[in-house]
């Protein structure tokens, strides 16, 4: 049984390959856009209860895919992938979005987690390093699971931005900053705990690029100090911009109604 599942799920490197901004990459992006438009139109005239059920379904589905990946990756690649732990921005926001959706104590941060999740997963969809670096078939398990996960996370974030409270004020911006700062520190904790050499253990993880920049331009001696600060500054700036745009669009719709 293992041999069959390993053959079914393992990377396929023969024939066509997934390339950044290649035909199949654009197909995944367009599929995500189409699903986003479909859900926005479908929920446009629905009640708040129905919208809440739809967004909850999305994050439950994404979180289920994330957990199932831990069981399927050993069949695909022969081992549990530590890289998949929730220290990357996309996986961390997935867990936080799921928890905040089902825990009223984190209700006030639900939109902030979703906003950052939307931004990070859209960025990943346009630069899916975890897929293209391996030169795999566009429909192998690695490509499908990774790109479907990030697409659904992006759709979830968009639905929250579109149909739940999105304010542009000092309190909201302060919470956005706290969220990106927390996740950056969390990624640093993961990187420094799991990185090291001990016998056969030799790993250098780079969750949320807090150790090295994604293009390896900066030397390690500089990047490990610069990247955490740069991550916070860049993503916080985008959070403010997206929040401003979303609040303006909602304000305009409210005036029109």
N, C-alpha and C positions, 0 to 999 in steps of 0.2 A: 504493500500500500504506500509506504514512504517513497519508493522509487517512482511510482506513478505521480504522486503529488509533487515531488521534487521536480520532475520533468514538466509538469503542468505549470508550476509557479515560478520556476527559476528564470533567470534572465535569458532572453533569446537575443543573441548577437549576430545571427545570420540574416541575410536579406536586408530589408529597409531598416534604417536606424532613426531614432528620435534625435533631432538636432534643434538647437535654439533658433526660433523663428522660421523653422522649416514648415512644410505643408501640414504635418501632423500636429505640430505645436500650435499652429493657428487654428486647427480644427478643435483642439481642446479649449483654446481661449474663446472661440466663437460659441462652443457648446455652453460654456459657463455664462457668457453674455446672454444667450438665448434662454437659459434657465432663469436667469435673473429677471429678464423682461417678462417672461411667462408668469413668474411668481408675483411680481409687482402688479401686473395687470389683473391676475386672478384674485389677489387680496385687496385690490383697490376699493371695492364697494362692500367688503366684508365687515363684520362687527369686530370690536376690539377683542372679544373672546375668541373668535375664529382666527384672527391674526396671531394671537398669543399661542394658540394651539399649533399653528403652522410653524412659527418660529421655534417653538419648543421641540416640535418634531424634527426640525432640521438639525438642531444642536444635539439632540439625542441620537440621531442617525450618525452624525459625524463622530461623536464620542464612541459610539458602538464600533464604527469602522477603525477608529484609532486603537481601541482595546483589542479587537480581533486581529489586528496586524501583529501583535505580540505573539499570537498563536500560529499565525501563518508564515511569518518570516523564518522561523526555524525550519519549516518544511521547504521554503524557497531557497534559503541561503545556508542552511545547516547550523545556524546559531541564532540566539536572541541578540538583536542589534541594540547595544547600549546607546548608540547614536540616536535611537528613536525615543529615548526618555524625554519627558516634557521640560527640556531646558532651552529648546529653540523657541523663538518668538511665536511661531505658528502653533506648535504643539502645546506650549504653555497657555496661550490664549484659548485654545480648544478646551483644556481642562478647566480653566477659570470661567469660561462662558457656560460650560455645563453645570458647574457647581453653583454659580450665581443664578442660574435659571431655576434651580431647585432648592435654593437656600435663601430665605427671605432676609437673613442678616446681611447678605451681599447684594440685596436688591438695588441699592443706590449706585453700585459699581457695574451693574449689568450692561448698561449702555457703553461704559468706558472700556470694558473688556471687548465688547463687540466691535467698537470703533477701531481699536488697535488690531483686533483679529482681522477685520476687513482690510485694513491697510497692508498688513504683513502678508496676507495670503494673496492679495492682488499683485504685490511685488513679486512673490514667489512664482505666480502663474506666468509672469513675463520673463522671469529668469529662473527656471526650474533646475538649479544646479544639481540637486540630488538625483535627477533623472539623466540629464544630458552628459554628465561626467562619465557615466557608465557605458555610453554608446549602445543602448539596448533597443529592442523592437518597441515601437510606440504603443503596442497593445499587450506587452508582457505585464506580469503582476506588479513589478516595481513601478512602471510608468502609470498603469491604471490606478493602483491604490494611492499613489502619491498625488497625482493630478486631480483625481476625483475628490480626495480628501480636501485639498486646498480650494478647489472650486466650490464645494459645498460650504466650507467655512466662509468664503467670500460672500456667498449668497446669504448665509445667515446674518453676517454683519450688515449687509446692505438692507435686509428686511428690518432689522432693529433700527438702523438709521432712518429708514423711510417711515416706519409705522409706530415707533415708540418715541418717547420724549427725547429730543435732542436740543439742548439749550446751549447758547453761546454766552457764558458769563464767567466771572472770576472763579466761582466755586467749581464749575464744570472743568475749566482749564486746569485748576489746581489738582483735581482728581486725575485728570489725564496724565499730568506730570508724575503723580505718585505711582500710577500704574506702570508707566514705562520705566521709571526708576526702579521699582520693585522687581520687574522682570529682568532688567539688566543685572541687578545684584544677584538675582536667582540664577541666571545663566553663568555668572562669574563663579558662584558657589559650586555649581555642577562641574564647570570646567576645571577648577582647581582641586576638587575632590577626586575626580575620576582620571585626571591626567597624571601620568607617571610611569615609571619603569620599576618592575619588581619581578624578577625571574622571567617567566614567559609573558608577563603582563607588560605591554608596551603600547600605550595609547596616548594620542594627543587630540583630544576633542576640542571643537571650536564652536560651541553652541552660541548662537546669536552673534557670532563673529566678535566675541569679546577678547579673544586671544590674538587672532590674525584677521586682517581685512580680507574680504571675499576674493580679491584678485592678487593677494600676496605681494602687494606693491611696497608696503612698509616693512622694514626689518622687525623681527620679533621683539627686539629690545625697546622699540618705540611703540609698536602696534598694541601691545598688551596694556599700555597706559592710555593711549590715544583712543582706541576703538570703543571702550565702554562710554567715554564722554561723547564721542562722535555719534554713537548709536542713540543716546538720549536726546542730543540736540536735533539730529535729523528727524527722528520719528516723532518727537514732541512737536516740531515745526509742522510736520505733515498732519498730525492730529489736530492742531489748531486750525489749519487750513480746511481740512475736510469737515470739521465741526462747524466752522463758519459757513461754508457752502451749504451744508445740510440744513442749518438753522435758517438761512436766508430763503432757501427753496420752500421750507415749511411755512415761513412767515408769509411768503407771497401767495401760497395756496390758501392760507387762512383768510387773507384779505379778499381773494377772489371769491371765496365761498360766502 
